[in-house]
Amino acid sequence: MDQDRAYERAELIKAFAHPTRLQILAELAKGTRCVTDMEDLLPVTQVNISQHLTVLRNARLVDFVQDGALRCYYLSRPKLVEGVLALLSADHPVLRKTREQIDREKARGGKEKVAVRG
């Protein structure tokens, strides 16, 4: 992966990296929500919600439509958001390697299948 692409992806991951933003994304995965709707659902102020929505919008994860005085937000990259939320929700085991497995991997110059210990 080249450096520019790595930087872009790191910035995108940063947009996910806040508990309130994760909650907002989870709510928007259920459907379009206006800021006032999210105010009722989340334990933060409207100003704070708007700040987080700006971060998500700058990352092109969400967008909005104007409904009178209200802005109603939706996921603009639903497959990406839903995929990340699903990965975060999954209970993936932690892999543990022995020193011998690491040495064999290094000797082969690649990855070796490792048994999952749980």
N, C-alpha and C positions, 0 to 999 in steps of 0.2 A: 504494500500500500504506500503510495507516495505521500509526502509530507503535507501537501495541501488537502488531500482527501482525509488524512488522519486528523488534521485540524478541524475540518468541517464536521466530521463525525463526532469528535470530542465536544464541539460546541453543541451539537444536537443532543448528545447524552446529558450535557449540563442542564438542558432545558427540562429533562425528566427528573433531575436530581434535587427535588424538594418535595416534602410530604404533601404540602398543599397543592402543588402542581399535579402530583400523582392523583390526588383526590379529584381535582378538576377534570383531568383526563378520563378518569374512571366514570365520572358522571356524564361527561360528553359522549363516552362510548355507548351510553344508554340512549342518547338522542340529544337534539338541540336544546340548549338551556340558555335562558336570559340571565344576566348578572343577578337580578333580584331572586331568581330561582335558586341560584347557587348560594346566595346569601342565606337562604332558609335551610340549605342542606349542609353547609360547611361552618365550622366554628371560628370564622375569621370575618373581618369587616369587609364592606364593599370596596373600600379603597385598596385593601390588601388583595382581594380577588382580582381587581382590575390590574394591579401591578403584575400579578402572576400571569394573567391572560396576555398581557403585553409581551412577556418573555416567551410564552408559548406561541404567540402570533409571529414574533420575530423569528422563531425557529421554524415557522411555517407548519406547525402541528395543528393549529386551530385558525379559524377565520370567523367572521361574523357577518350578519345581515342586520340592517337597521330596521326596527319595528317601532315606528313612532319615536319616542324618546328612549326606547330600550335598544340595547345591542344584544342580539341573541347569537351565541357562539355554537360552533359545530366543529367536529374533527375534519381537518382538511387533508389529513393523511391517515385515514382510519385503519388501514391494514398495518401500517407501521406501529401506530399507537397500540392497537389491540394486540399485536404480536409481542411488543415489549411488555405490556401489562400481563399477558399470559406467561411469558418467560419469568417475570418477577413473581408471579403467583405459584409457579410450579415448585415442587419440592425436590429439586435436583440434589443428589447426594454429593458429598464432598469427597474428592478423590485423594487417596494417600498413596505415595510411592515409596518404595524402599530404596536405599542407596544403590543396591544392585540393579534395580530396574532403571534408575537414572543413568547409571554407568553403561548399561546395555544400550539405552537410547542414544546416549552420546556417541558410543562406538558405531552405531548404525547410522548416525546422522539424521535421525528422524524420530517419529513417534512410535511408541509401542503400545499395544493394547494393555490396559491396566485393569485389574479386578477392582470392582467397587467394594469398599468396606463400609459398612453402615453400622 
